[in-house]
Amino acid sequence: MKAEIVMIGTELLLGQIVDTNASYLARHLADLGIDIFRKTTVGDNEYRITKTIKKALDRCDIVITSGGIGPTVDDKTRESVAGATDQKLVLNKDLLEQIKRFFERRGIELGENNKKQAYVPESAIPIENPVGTAPGFIVEHKNACVISMPGVPRELYYLTEKTVLPYLKKKFGLKDVIKIRQLRTAGTGESNIDRLIDDLEESTNPTVGLAAHPGSVDIRISAKTENEVTAIRMLDEMEKKIRERVGDIVFGVDDDTIEKVVTNLLKDNNLSLGLLETNTGGVFTSRFTEAGNGFNTLKFSMVQSLADCAKKLLPDVPGPIAATEKVAEKLARKIQKQSGADIGMAIVGDEDPDVGPFKKISGNTYISICSDSDIQTANIQIGGITRDARTRITCYAFEKLRRYLI
């Protein structure tokens, strides 16, 4: 079963609104075993919307549209669906009454333009919308169907779960399920992981793919079969193969975050952390304290420039002080001692705004972690204070701390 999602709205193309509806629809359709082959975004132009829907109907069984069924002049989805399926628009009196009741409950007068929302293609199956003013509709065309819903996320979610998903199950006798599992990694590049599991990425069922984010990579496993038990078994088997290849770089699964895993490790081992950040500007501290056990395990945090840190913690070292391995180790020791924490950690790096990922100069950051008995320091060739640099450095720092703890 193949589906295509068509997102409608010029505001989406202009970047004025972030499209969250498509990802929501994709997840729920996948749970029914429906393959999403394409997602298209088109502006508020009747000709282009009509053409897009026609092409989608030629190649898919299910076409779902979001947006463009409001009361304004630029809402063209109704006309476009009618045109794509060779129908005319007709007034649905039941929908009009539902819209009237919605306005009456709120003490608002029904405008003439709102009546437009009760017009649907003549063969359409109406979808009442008790949580908004824009009813949806379903048009069955040849061996396929077009399902049109509002673009307001709250309304789309409601109609999807209450009407659309049950309709699709019944209409197409859907039995397959698709289960997805994400193996989470941080501090390891996408190409490095790819080299370890490239042959597994050729698997057809379950499928394996990589999703890279700044400082982290997710390994996605998707299994499609006729029941959930079998799908989970397939996921388990593939996960085992992947872990045998990549070792302990996987820090968690699905909703796990690196900061949550690290703070749990500290709590489980009854350890506290004393922290110093320079070029990350407090990003590490913020993520750490937002995690479940962050406040319980962070004994001290200092966020300052390297020059200010040196004045306070290393007054005997002549300046100016640059980010080096020795400086990071001295600061980690000082933070541990002065805070009384079990573990001291210093993130020290280049603070030049013109240094960072994707720039001519990549810079350097040193991450030093110590306890009473030992010290470990890592150098990553990322520096600077850009948002992207801070995100990447923070992910690497969390991963270094996790490895230190395990």
C-alpha positions as CSV (number, residue, x, y, z in Angstrom):
1,M,0.0,0.0,0.0
2,K,1.6,3.3,-1.2
3,A,0.8,6.7,0.1
4,E,1.8,10.3,-0.7
5,I,1.4,13.3,1.6
6,V,0.7,16.7,0.1
7,M,1.3,19.7,2.3
8,I,-0.5,22.8,1.1
9,G,0.3,26.4,2.0
10,T,2.6,29.2,0.8
11,E,3.6,29.9,4.4
12,L,5.3,26.4,4.4
13,L,7.3,27.3,1.4
14,L,8.3,30.6,2.8
15,G,9.5,29.0,6.1
16,Q,7.0,31.0,8.2
17,I,5.6,27.7,9.6
18,V,7.5,24.6,10.5
19,D,5.8,21.5,9.0
20,T,5.1,19.1,11.8
21,N,2.0,17.5,10.3
22,A,3.9,15.5,7.7
23,S,6.1,13.7,10.3
24,Y,3.0,13.0,12.4
25,L,1.1,11.5,9.5
26,A,4.1,9.5,8.3
27,R,4.5,7.9,11.8
28,H,0.8,6.9,12.0
29,L,0.6,5.6,8.4
30,A,3.8,3.6,9.0
31,D,2.1,2.0,12.0
32,L,-0.6,0.7,9.7
33,G,2.0,-0.8,7.3
34,I,1.5,1.9,4.7
35,D,4.6,2.9,2.7
36,I,5.2,6.7,2.3
37,F,6.8,7.1,-1.1
38,R,6.8,10.9,-1.3
39,K,6.0,14.1,0.5
40,T,5.3,17.2,-1.6
41,T,4.8,20.8,-0.4
42,V,2.9,23.2,-2.7
43,G,1.8,26.8,-2.4
44,D,-1.7,28.2,-2.4
45,N,-2.2,27.9,-6.2
46,E,-5.1,26.0,-7.6
47,Y,-3.5,24.9,-10.8
48,R,-0.3,23.6,-9.0
49,I,-2.3,21.9,-6.3
50,T,-4.6,20.2,-8.8
51,K,-1.6,19.0,-10.9
52,T,0.2,17.7,-7.7
53,I,-2.9,15.7,-6.6
54,K,-3.4,14.2,-10.1
55,K,0.2,13.0,-10.2
56,A,-0.1,11.6,-6.7
57,L,-3.2,9.7,-7.6
58,D,-1.5,8.1,-10.6
59,R,1.3,6.6,-8.5
60,C,-0.3,6.0,-5.1
61,D,-3.2,4.3,-3.4
62,I,-3.7,7.0,-0.8
63,V,-3.2,10.7,-1.1
64,I,-3.5,12.8,2.1
65,T,-3.6,16.6,2.0
66,S,-3.1,19.0,4.8
67,G,-4.1,22.6,4.7
68,G,-6.0,24.8,2.3
69,I,-9.6,24.0,3.4
70,G,-10.2,27.2,5.5
71,P,-12.6,30.0,4.7
72,T,-10.2,32.4,3.0
73,V,-9.7,33.3,-0.7
74,D,-6.4,31.5,-0.9
75,D,-7.7,28.2,0.4
76,K,-7.9,26.2,-2.8
77,T,-7.7,22.5,-1.7
78,R,-11.5,21.8,-2.2
79,E,-11.4,23.2,-5.8
80,S,-8.2,21.4,-6.5
81,V,-9.4,18.0,-5.3
82,A,-12.6,18.4,-7.3
83,G,-10.6,19.3,-10.4
84,A,-8.2,16.4,-9.9
85,T,-11.1,13.9,-9.6
86,D,-13.3,15.4,-12.4
87,Q,-16.0,16.5,-10.0
88,K,-17.8,19.7,-9.1
89,L,-18.2,21.2,-5.6
90,V,-21.6,20.9,-3.9
91,L,-23.0,22.2,-0.6
92,N,-23.2,19.6,2.1
93,K,-26.0,20.8,4.4
94,D,-25.0,18.5,7.2
95,L,-21.5,20.1,7.3
96,L,-23.0,23.6,7.1
97,E,-25.2,22.8,10.2
98,Q,-22.1,21.5,12.0
99,I,-20.2,24.7,11.3
100,K,-23.1,26.8,12.4
101,R,-23.3,24.9,15.7
102,F,-19.6,25.4,16.2
103,F,-20.0,29.2,15.9
104,E,-23.2,29.3,18.0
105,R,-21.5,27.5,20.9
106,R,-18.8,30.2,20.9
107,G,-21.3,33.1,20.5
108,I,-19.8,34.1,17.2
109,E,-21.7,35.1,14.1
110,L,-21.2,32.8,11.1
111,G,-19.6,34.8,8.2
112,E,-20.4,34.2,4.6
113,N,-16.9,33.1,3.9
114,N,-17.2,30.3,6.5
115,K,-20.0,28.8,4.5
116,K,-17.4,28.0,1.9
117,Q,-16.1,25.3,4.2
118,A,-19.3,23.2,3.8
119,Y,-18.7,22.8,0.0
120,V,-17.0,19.5,-0.9
121,P,-16.6,17.4,-4.1
122,E,-19.9,15.9,-5.0
123,S,-18.9,12.3,-4.2
124,A,-17.0,13.2,-1.1
125,I,-17.4,11.4,2.3
126,P,-17.5,14.3,4.8
127,I,-15.4,14.3,7.9
128,E,-17.0,16.3,10.6
129,N,-14.6,18.5,12.7
130,P,-15.9,19.0,16.2
131,V,-12.7,20.7,17.3
132,G,-12.6,23.4,14.5
133,T,-14.5,25.1,11.7
134,A,-12.9,23.3,8.7
135,P,-14.4,19.9,8.0
136,G,-12.3,17.3,6.1
137,F,-13.5,15.0,3.4
138,I,-12.5,11.8,1.5
139,V,-12.9,11.3,-2.2
140,E,-12.6,7.8,-3.5
141,H,-11.3,8.0,-7.1
142,K,-10.9,4.9,-9.2
143,N,-8.8,2.5,-7.0
144,A,-7.4,5.3,-4.9
145,C,-8.6,7.9,-2.5
146,V,-7.8,11.5,-1.5
147,I,-8.2,12.5,2.1
148,S,-8.2,16.2,2.9
149,M,-7.7,17.6,6.4
150,P,-7.1,21.0,7.9
151,G,-3.6,22.3,8.5
152,V,-4.1,23.2,12.1
153,P,-2.1,20.5,13.9
154,R,-4.6,19.9,16.8
155,E,-7.5,19.5,14.3
156,L,-5.5,17.3,11.9
157,Y,-4.4,15.0,14.8
158,Y,-8.0,14.6,16.0
159,L,-9.4,13.8,12.6
160,T,-6.6,11.4,11.8
161,E,-7.0,9.3,14.9
162,K,-10.8,9.5,15.1
163,T,-11.8,9.1,11.5
164,V,-8.9,8.7,8.9
165,L,-7.0,5.8,10.4
166,P,-10.1,3.7,11.1
167,Y,-11.3,4.4,7.5
168,L,-8.0,3.3,6.0
169,K,-8.0,0.1,8.0
170,K,-11.5,-0.8,6.9
171,K,-11.2,0.4,3.3
172,F,-7.9,-1.4,2.5
173,G,-8.1,-4.3,4.9
174,L,-4.8,-3.3,6.4
175,K,-3.1,-5.9,8.5
176,D,0.7,-5.2,8.1
177,V,2.5,-3.2,10.7
178,I,5.7,-1.3,10.5
179,K,7.8,-1.0,13.7
180,I,10.7,1.4,13.9
181,R,13.6,1.4,16.4
182,Q,16.3,4.1,16.7
183,L,19.7,3.2,18.1
184,R,21.3,6.4,19.4
185,T,24.9,7.4,19.1
186,A,26.9,10.5,19.9
187,G,30.4,11.7,19.1
188,T,31.0,9.3,16.2
189,G,30.7,10.4,12.6
190,E,28.2,9.1,10.1
191,S,30.8,7.8,7.7
192,N,32.5,5.8,10.5
193,I,29.3,4.0,11.4
194,D,28.5,3.5,7.7
195,R,31.8,1.6,7.2
196,L,30.9,-0.7,10.0
197,I,27.4,-1.7,8.9
198,D,27.3,-0.8,5.2
199,D,26.2,-4.3,4.1
200,L,23.4,-4.3,6.7
201,E,22.1,-1.1,5.1
202,E,21.4,-3.1,2.0
203,S,18.8,-5.2,3.9
204,T,15.3,-5.0,2.5
205,N,13.3,-6.1,5.5
206,P,14.1,-5.0,8.1
207,T,15.7,-1.9,6.6
208,V,18.6,-0.1,8.2
209,G,19.4,3.6,7.6
210,L,21.4,6.4,9.2
211,A,20.1,9.8,10.3
212,A,22.9,12.4,11.1
213,H,22.4,15.3,13.5
214,P,25.0,17.8,14.8
215,G,27.2,15.7,17.0
216,S,25.1,12.6,16.9
217,V,23.9,9.8,14.5
218,D,20.8,7.6,14.8
219,I,20.8,4.1,13.3
220,R,17.2,3.5,12.2
221,I,15.8,-0.1,11.9
222,S,12.4,-0.6,10.3
223,A,10.5,-3.9,10.1
224,K,7.4,-4.5,8.2
225,T,5.3,-7.7,8.7
226,E,1.8,-8.9,9.5
227,N,2.0,-8.7,13.3
228,E,3.7,-6.7,16.0
229,V,5.3,-9.7,17.7
230,T,7.1,-10.8,14.5
231,A,8.2,-7.2,13.8
232,I,9.7,-6.8,17.2
233,R,11.6,-10.1,16.8
234,M,13.0,-8.8,13.5
235,L,14.1,-5.6,15.1
236,D,15.7,-7.5,18.0
237,E,17.7,-9.7,15.6
238,M,18.9,-6.8,13.5
239,E,19.8,-4.7,16.6
240,K,22.0,-7.6,17.8
241,K,23.9,-7.7,14.5
242,I,24.4,-3.9,14.6
243,R,25.6,-3.9,18.2
244,E,28.1,-6.7,17.4
245,R,29.6,-4.4,14.7
246,V,29.6,-1.0,16.4
247,G,30.3,-2.0,20.0
248,D,29.5,0.3,22.8
249,I,29.0,3.5,20.7
250,V,25.2,3.0,21.0
251,F,24.3,4.8,24.2
252,G,20.5,4.3,24.0
253,V,17.3,3.4,22.1
254,D,14.5,5.6,20.8
255,D,13.7,8.4,23.3
256,D,16.9,8.0,25.2
257,T,19.1,11.1,25.3
258,I,22.8,11.2,25.9
259,E,22.4,13.6,28.9
260,K,19.8,11.4,30.5
261,V,22.0,8.3,30.2
262,V,25.0,10.2,31.6
263,T,23.1,11.7,34.6
264,N,21.6,8.2,35.3
265,L,25.1,6.7,35.3
266,L,26.3,9.3,37.8
267,K,23.3,8.7,40.1
268,D,23.5,4.9,39.9
269,N,27.2,5.1,40.9
270,N,26.6,7.7,43.6
271,L,28.9,10.2,41.9
272,S,28.8,14.0,41.6
273,L,30.3,16.3,38.9
274,G,32.1,19.6,39.0
275,L,32.0,21.3,35.6
276,L,33.8,24.1,33.8
277,E,32.8,25.3,30.3
278,T,34.5,27.9,28.2
279,N,33.6,28.0,24.5
280,T,30.3,26.0,24.9
281,G,28.7,28.9,26.8
282,G,26.7,26.8,29.2
283,V,25.1,24.5,26.7
284,F,26.4,21.4,28.5
285,T,25.2,22.7,31.9
286,S,21.8,23.5,30.5
287,R,21.3,20.1,28.9
288,F,22.7,18.3,31.9
289,T,20.4,20.0,34.4
290,E,17.4,19.5,32.2
291,A,17.9,15.7,32.3
292,G,16.2,13.6,35.0
293,N,19.0,13.4,37.6
294,G,21.0,16.5,36.5
295,F,20.4,18.7,39.6
296,N,21.0,15.7,41.9
297,T,24.4,15.0,40.4
298,L,25.8,18.4,39.4
299,K,27.7,19.8,42.4
300,F,29.2,22.8,40.7
301,S,29.2,24.5,37.3
302,M,31.3,27.4,36.1
303,V,30.7,29.0,32.7
304,Q,33.2,31.7,31.7
305,S,35.7,32.6,29.1
306,L,39.1,30.9,29.3
307,A,40.8,34.1,30.3
308,D,38.5,34.6,33.2
309,C,38.8,31.0,34.3
310,A,42.6,31.2,34.2
311,K,42.6,34.4,36.4
312,K,40.5,32.7,39.0
313,L,41.8,29.1,38.9
314,L,45.3,29.4,37.5
315,P,46.7,32.7,38.9
316,D,50.2,31.3,38.9
317,V,50.2,30.6,35.2
318,P,51.5,33.5,33.1
319,G,49.0,34.7,30.5
320,P,47.7,34.9,27.9
321,I,46.5,31.3,28.2
322,A,45.5,29.2,25.2
323,A,43.3,26.1,25.0
324,T,45.7,23.2,25.3
325,E,45.7,19.7,26.8
326,K,47.7,20.7,29.9
327,V,45.5,23.8,30.5
328,A,42.3,21.6,30.3
329,E,43.8,19.0,32.7
330,K,44.8,21.7,35.2
331,L,41.3,23.3,35.1
332,A,39.6,19.9,35.5
333,R,41.8,19.2,38.6
334,K,41.1,22.6,40.1
335,I,37.3,22.3,39.5
336,Q,37.2,18.9,41.1
337,K,39.2,20.0,44.1
338,Q,37.4,23.3,44.7
339,S,33.9,21.9,44.2
340,G,34.5,18.7,46.2
341,A,32.9,16.7,43.5
342,D,33.9,13.1,42.7
343,I,34.6,13.9,39.1
344,G,36.0,17.1,37.6
345,M,35.4,18.0,34.0
346,A,36.7,20.9,31.9
347,I,35.6,21.8,28.4
348,V,38.1,24.2,27.0
349,G,38.4,25.4,23.4
350,D,38.9,28.2,20.9
351,E,36.5,31.0,21.5
352,D,36.9,32.8,18.2
353,P,33.5,33.3,16.4
354,D,35.2,32.9,13.1
355,V,36.4,29.4,14.1
356,G,34.1,26.4,13.9
357,P,32.6,23.5,11.8
358,F,32.4,24.2,8.0
359,K,34.8,27.2,8.3
360,K,38.3,27.6,7.0
361,I,39.7,27.0,10.5
362,S,38.2,24.1,12.5
363,G,39.8,25.0,15.8
364,N,40.3,22.7,18.8
365,T,38.5,21.8,22.0
366,Y,40.0,19.8,24.9
367,I,37.8,17.7,27.2
368,S,39.4,16.7,30.4
369,I,37.8,14.4,33.0
370,C,39.4,13.4,36.2
371,S,38.8,11.7,39.6
372,D,41.1,11.3,42.5
373,S,42.9,8.4,40.9
374,D,43.1,9.2,37.2
375,I,42.6,11.8,34.4
376,Q,41.6,11.4,30.7
377,T,41.8,14.1,28.1
378,A,40.5,14.1,24.6
379,N,41.1,16.6,21.8
380,I,38.4,17.2,19.2
381,Q,39.1,19.3,16.2
382,I,36.1,21.5,16.6
383,G,36.3,24.9,18.1
384,G,34.5,28.2,18.0
385,I,31.3,29.5,19.6
386,T,28.7,29.2,16.9
387,R,25.5,27.4,17.7
388,D,26.5,24.4,15.6
389,A,29.9,24.2,17.1
390,R,28.6,24.3,20.7
391,T,26.0,21.6,19.9
392,R,28.7,19.3,18.4
393,I,31.2,19.9,21.2
394,T,28.6,19.3,23.8
395,C,27.5,16.0,22.2
396,Y,31.2,14.9,22.1
397,A,31.7,15.9,25.7
398,F,28.7,14.0,26.9
399,E,29.9,10.9,25.0
400,K,33.4,11.3,26.5
401,L,31.9,11.5,30.0
402,R,29.7,8.4,29.4
403,R,32.7,6.4,28.2
404,Y,34.7,7.5,31.3
405,L,31.9,6.4,33.6
406,I,31.4,2.9,31.9
